[in-house]
Amino acid sequence: MTDVDVTTEERAEIATNDGGDHERFSHYVKKDAIVPSAIEGTPVVALCGKKWVPGRDPGRFPVCPECKEIFESLK
């Protein structure tokens, strides 16, 4: 039972707003990180460095300019 409490506290800390504009955008993440995040609630890391547990519809937000720039430079 204590393990569950610790896990919950860690997730709350990771998912907090970092105070920047990152909350206003959809972000690019590695494809192989999406399913584990959806199933297990593990955090993902965007190309721009933002860490969070996704929970919103990304189609409702514009793409993060920093993620987009990094993604386009990889092509």
C-alpha positions in Angstrom: 0.0 0.0 0.0 2.9 2.4 0.7 4.3 1.7 -2.8 1.0 3.0 -4.4 1.2 6.2 -2.4 4.8 6.9 -3.4 4.0 6.3 -7.1 1.1 8.7 -7.0 3.2 11.4 -5.4 5.9 11.0 -8.1 3.4 11.3 -10.9 1.9 14.4 -9.4 5.3 16.0 -9.2 6.2 15.1 -12.9 2.8 16.3 -14.2 2.9 19.8 -12.7 3.0 22.9 -14.9 6.6 24.0 -15.4 5.5 27.6 -15.6 6.2 28.0 -19.3 4.2 28.1 -22.5 4.6 24.3 -22.9 1.0 23.8 -21.6 -0.4 25.6 -24.6 1.1 23.3 -27.2 1.0 19.8 -28.6 4.4 18.2 -28.4 6.3 15.6 -30.4 7.4 12.5 -28.6 8.9 9.2 -29.6 6.2 6.8 -31.0 7.4 3.9 -28.7 6.7 6.1 -25.6 3.0 6.8 -26.4 1.5 3.3 -25.6 3.3 2.8 -22.3 2.3 6.2 -21.2 -1.4 5.6 -22.0 -1.4 2.2 -20.3 0.8 2.7 -17.3 0.6 6.5 -16.9 4.4 6.9 -17.3 5.6 10.3 -18.3 6.9 11.1 -21.8 9.6 13.5 -22.8 9.0 15.8 -25.8 11.7 16.8 -28.3 11.8 20.2 -26.6 12.5 18.6 -23.2 9.0 18.9 -21.6 8.2 16.0 -19.3 4.5 15.1 -18.5 1.9 12.5 -18.5 -0.4 13.1 -21.5 -4.0 13.5 -20.8 -5.5 16.0 -23.3 -6.4 15.7 -27.0 -3.3 17.0 -28.8 -5.4 18.0 -31.8 -6.9 20.9 -29.8 -3.6 22.7 -29.5 -1.0 24.1 -32.0 2.3 22.3 -32.3 5.1 23.4 -30.1 7.4 25.6 -32.2 10.5 24.2 -30.5 9.5 20.6 -31.1 8.6 21.4 -34.7 12.0 23.0 -35.4 13.8 20.0 -33.9 11.7 17.5 -35.8 12.3 19.3 -39.1 16.0 19.4 -38.5 16.1 15.6 -38.1 14.7 15.0 -41.6 
